[in-house]
């Protein structure tokens, strides 16, 4: 699935950079959004093959982004993987019920994340 574009929606600049390096090393293209307000417009503009989504975003949060994506025909079919520092006990089920393909607690295991990305892109 090399060459697929992944949109990283993450407000932490260091984590955005780290994810970018890891994804580019695996030959993925990347795009970025740092808040919930820009996330949907960038997703529409970039038409990514997959989205990595943080829940703790300024401007509305990751669940708002997930819910709005489900109501937009152009975005509803894009697989989303949540990568969050939020409590997994309360948020993992909600994220999966809201359409996410996987949920990862920060700090994330890079190998597991890359495997989840590959699986999500195959579907």
WOLIN-V216169 format. One record per pair of residues at least 4 apart in sequence whose C-alpha atoms are under 6 Angstrom apart, sorted by the first residue. I is the first residue (numbers start at 0). J is the second residue. D is the distance in whole Angstrom. If there is no record, write none. Layout:
((I & J & D) (I & J & D))
This chain:
((1 & 26 & 5) (1 & 27 & 6) (2 & 26 & 6) (2 & 27 & 5) (2 & 28 & 6) (3 & 27 & 5) (3 & 28 & 6) (3 & 48 & 6) (4 & 27 & 6) (4 & 28 & 4) (4 & 29 & 5) (4 & 47 & 5) (4 & 48 & 5) (5 & 29 & 5) (5 & 47 & 5) (5 & 48 & 6) (5 & 49 & 5) (5 & 50 & 6) (6 & 29 & 6) (6 & 30 & 5) (6 & 31 & 6) (6 & 47 & 6) (6 & 50 & 5) (7 & 31 & 5) (7 & 51 & 5) (8 & 31 & 6) (8 & 32 & 5) (8 & 33 & 6) (8 & 52 & 5) (9 & 33 & 5) (9 & 53 & 5) (10 & 33 & 4) (19 & 23 & 6) (22 & 27 & 5) (23 & 27 & 5) (32 & 37 & 6) (32 & 38 & 5) (34 & 56 & 5) (34 & 57 & 5) (34 & 58 & 6) (35 & 56 & 6) (35 & 58 & 5) (35 & 59 & 5) (35 & 60 & 6) (36 & 58 & 5) (41 & 45 & 6) (42 & 46 & 6) (49 & 77 & 6) (49 & 78 & 5) (49 & 79 & 6) (50 & 79 & 5) (51 & 79 & 6) (51 & 80 & 5) (51 & 81 & 6) (52 & 81 & 5) (52 & 82 & 6) (53 & 61 & 6) (53 & 81 & 6) (53 & 82 & 5) (53 & 83 & 5) (54 & 60 & 5) (54 & 61 & 4) (54 & 83 & 6) (55 & 60 & 5) (56 & 60 & 4) (59 & 63 & 6) (68 & 74 & 5) (68 & 75 & 5) (69 & 75 & 5) (71 & 75 & 6) (79 & 99 & 5) (79 & 100 & 6) (80 & 99 & 6) (80 & 100 & 6) (80 & 101 & 5) (80 & 102 & 6) (81 & 102 & 5) (82 & 103 & 5) (82 & 104 & 6) (83 & 104 & 5) (83 & 105 & 6) (84 & 104 & 6) (84 & 105 & 5) (87 & 91 & 5) (90 & 94 & 6) (91 & 102 & 6) (92 & 96 & 6) (93 & 97 & 6) (94 & 99 & 6) (95 & 99 & 5))
